[in-house]
Amino acid sequence: MLDLLQKFVDLGSIVVLPILIFVFGLILGTKPSKAFISALTVGVGFVGLNLVIDLLTNSLGPAAQAMVERFGLNLTTIDVGWPAAAAISYGTVLGSLAIPVAIVVNVLLIIVGLTKTLNVDIWNIWHAAFVASLVYAVTNDFVMGMLATVIYTMMILLFGDILGPIINKFYGFPNITFPHGTAAPGFVFALPLNWLFDRIPGLKDWHADP
């Protein structure tokens, strides 16, 4: 079964992710034509993403290498940001399973009443896929990787439940929350710091905004 799944994953994220988006679109009741267009859009986006990454690598690579040699630095890695990380994450067996696993966990938690958050941000489940792949790389244990996906999903849904009322109060957005892997964790640190700043004389009277 894993060999068959690996062959599917080996088709590449440009093929795999659109297929997954199409299938889950159908499961959620989307019309086949709309699900197909959405899947195709994701596929085209991935093609463009890879083209940009290749362009940057080919263009900036020599420049970065020249800078390393000029300043005598010992730098060997180019940071291409989250796009490459997302593509890599969805290009593994664990990554391809992250979306269905996260959806199942989310639905089950809603059914049993342990969360009020429905995460429709399917694309950013790549965070769970990335964490699972890292765990697998360290432990070489497929089950541990899957468990990491489940734990990460539960954690991000918990953050979503905590964030919801505060987002509603601050922004006036009812029934909206941000169960996002790079936004929600920062909130854990921002909330107590905000509480502290509001109690410091002088600082609490500042009116800072963008």
C-alpha positions as CSV (number, residue, x, y, z in Angstrom):
1,M,0.0,0.0,0.0
2,L,2.8,2.4,0.9
3,D,4.6,1.5,-2.3
4,L,1.5,2.4,-4.3
5,L,1.2,5.7,-2.3
6,Q,4.8,6.5,-2.9
7,K,4.4,6.0,-6.6
8,F,1.5,8.5,-6.5
9,V,3.6,11.0,-4.5
10,D,6.5,10.5,-6.9
11,L,4.3,12.2,-9.6
12,G,5.2,15.4,-7.8
13,S,3.3,18.1,-6.0
14,I,2.3,19.7,-9.2
15,V,0.2,16.6,-9.9
16,V,-0.6,15.3,-6.5
17,L,-2.0,18.4,-4.8
18,P,-4.5,19.3,-7.6
19,I,-5.8,15.7,-7.5
20,L,-6.2,15.9,-3.7
21,I,-7.9,19.3,-4.0
22,F,-10.3,18.0,-6.7
23,V,-11.2,14.9,-4.7
24,F,-11.9,16.8,-1.5
25,G,-13.8,19.4,-3.3
26,L,-16.1,16.6,-4.6
27,I,-16.4,15.2,-1.1
28,L,-17.4,18.6,0.3
29,G,-20.1,18.9,-2.3
30,T,-18.4,21.2,-4.8
31,K,-19.6,20.9,-8.4
32,P,-17.2,18.8,-10.5
33,S,-16.5,21.7,-12.9
34,K,-15.7,24.1,-10.0
35,A,-13.6,21.5,-8.2
36,F,-11.7,20.9,-11.5
37,I,-11.0,24.6,-12.1
38,S,-9.9,25.0,-8.5
39,A,-7.5,22.0,-8.8
40,L,-6.2,23.2,-12.1
41,T,-5.6,26.7,-10.6
42,V,-3.5,25.1,-7.8
43,G,-1.5,23.1,-10.3
44,V,-0.8,26.1,-12.5
45,G,0.2,28.0,-9.3
46,F,2.7,25.3,-8.4
47,V,4.1,25.4,-11.9
48,G,4.6,29.2,-11.6
49,L,6.0,28.8,-8.1
50,N,8.6,26.3,-9.3
51,L,9.5,28.5,-12.2
52,V,10.1,31.5,-9.9
53,I,12.2,29.4,-7.5
54,D,14.3,28.0,-10.4
55,L,14.7,31.6,-11.7
56,L,15.8,32.9,-8.3
57,T,18.1,30.0,-7.7
58,N,19.8,30.3,-11.1
59,S,20.0,34.1,-10.9
60,L,20.9,34.6,-7.2
61,G,22.9,31.4,-6.8
62,P,26.0,32.7,-8.6
63,A,25.7,36.1,-6.9
64,A,25.4,34.6,-3.5
65,Q,28.4,32.4,-4.3
66,A,30.5,35.4,-5.4
67,M,29.5,37.2,-2.2
68,V,30.6,34.2,-0.1
69,E,34.0,34.1,-1.9
70,R,34.4,37.9,-1.7
71,F,33.8,38.2,2.0
72,G,35.3,34.8,3.0
73,L,32.0,33.6,4.4
74,N,31.1,30.0,5.0
75,L,27.6,30.0,3.7
76,T,26.2,27.1,1.8
77,T,22.4,27.5,1.8
78,I,20.0,29.8,0.0
79,D,16.8,30.6,1.9
80,V,14.0,30.4,-0.6
81,G,11.3,30.8,2.0
82,W,8.0,29.0,2.6
83,P,7.1,28.2,-1.1
84,A,9.9,25.7,-1.4
85,A,9.1,24.3,2.1
86,A,5.5,23.8,1.1
87,A,6.4,22.1,-2.2
88,I,8.8,19.7,-0.4
89,S,6.3,19.0,2.4
90,Y,3.5,17.9,0.0
91,G,6.1,15.9,-2.0
92,T,6.4,13.1,0.6
93,V,4.1,10.3,1.6
94,L,3.4,11.9,4.9
95,G,2.8,15.2,3.2
96,S,0.2,13.7,0.9
97,L,-1.6,12.1,3.9
98,A,-1.5,15.3,6.0
99,I,-4.6,16.9,4.3
100,P,-7.0,13.9,4.7
101,V,-5.7,13.2,8.2
102,A,-6.1,16.8,9.3
103,I,-9.6,17.0,7.9
104,V,-10.6,13.8,9.6
105,V,-9.2,14.9,12.9
106,N,-10.9,18.3,12.6
107,V,-14.3,16.8,11.8
108,L,-14.1,14.2,14.6
109,L,-13.2,16.9,17.1
110,I,-16.1,19.0,16.0
111,I,-18.5,16.0,16.3
112,V,-17.4,15.2,19.9
113,G,-17.4,18.9,20.8
114,L,-13.8,19.4,21.5
115,T,-13.4,22.3,19.0
116,K,-15.5,25.0,17.4
117,T,-13.0,25.7,14.7
118,L,-13.5,24.3,11.1
119,N,-10.2,24.8,9.3
120,V,-10.9,25.5,5.7
121,D,-7.4,26.7,5.0
122,I,-6.5,23.5,3.2
123,W,-3.3,24.9,1.5
124,N,-1.7,25.7,4.8
125,I,-2.0,22.2,6.1
126,W,1.5,22.0,4.6
127,H,2.7,23.1,8.0
128,A,1.5,19.8,9.5
129,A,3.0,18.0,6.6
130,F,6.3,19.8,7.2
131,V,6.3,18.9,10.9
132,A,5.5,15.3,10.2
133,S,8.2,15.0,7.6
134,L,10.8,16.5,10.1
135,V,9.7,14.0,12.8
136,Y,10.0,11.2,10.3
137,A,13.5,12.4,9.2
138,V,14.6,12.3,12.8
139,T,12.9,9.1,14.0
140,N,12.6,7.2,10.8
141,D,9.2,6.1,12.2
142,F,6.2,6.5,9.9
143,V,3.7,6.2,12.8
144,M,5.5,9.0,14.8
145,G,5.2,11.2,11.7
146,M,1.5,10.5,11.5
147,L,1.1,11.2,15.2
148,A,2.9,14.5,14.7
149,T,0.3,15.5,12.1
150,V,-2.5,14.7,14.5
151,I,-1.0,16.6,17.4
152,Y,-0.1,19.6,15.2
153,T,-3.7,19.7,13.9
154,M,-5.2,19.5,17.4
155,M,-2.8,22.3,18.6
156,I,-3.7,24.6,15.8
157,L,-7.4,24.1,16.3
158,L,-7.0,24.9,20.0
159,F,-5.3,28.1,19.0
160,G,-8.2,28.8,16.7
161,D,-10.7,28.4,19.5
162,I,-8.7,30.7,21.8
163,L,-8.2,33.3,19.0
164,G,-11.9,33.5,17.8
165,P,-13.5,35.6,20.6
166,I,-10.5,38.0,20.6
167,I,-10.6,38.5,16.8
168,N,-14.4,39.1,17.0
169,K,-13.8,41.8,19.7
170,F,-10.9,43.5,18.1
171,Y,-11.7,43.3,14.4
172,G,-15.5,42.9,14.6
173,F,-15.3,39.6,12.6
174,P,-18.0,37.2,13.9
175,N,-17.3,33.5,13.7
176,I,-13.8,34.0,12.2
177,T,-10.5,32.8,13.5
178,F,-7.0,32.2,12.3
179,P,-5.8,28.5,12.8
180,H,-2.6,29.3,10.9
181,G,0.7,27.6,11.8
182,T,2.8,30.8,11.7
183,A,0.2,33.3,13.0
184,A,-1.5,31.6,15.9
185,P,1.7,30.5,17.9
186,G,2.9,34.1,17.9
187,F,-0.4,35.1,19.5
188,V,0.5,33.0,22.6
189,F,3.4,35.4,23.2
190,A,1.7,38.5,22.1
191,L,-1.3,38.2,24.5
192,P,0.6,38.3,27.8
193,L,3.0,41.0,26.4
194,N,0.0,43.1,25.4
195,W,-1.4,42.6,28.9
196,L,1.9,43.8,30.3
197,F,2.2,46.8,28.0
198,D,-1.3,47.9,29.0
199,R,-0.2,48.2,32.6
200,I,3.0,50.2,32.1
201,P,2.6,53.9,32.8
202,G,3.3,56.0,29.8
203,L,3.6,53.0,27.4
204,K,-0.1,52.1,27.9
205,D,-1.1,55.6,26.6
206,W,0.7,55.2,23.3
207,H,-1.6,55.0,20.3
208,A,0.5,53.0,17.8
209,D,-1.1,51.6,14.6
210,P,0.2,50.9,11.1
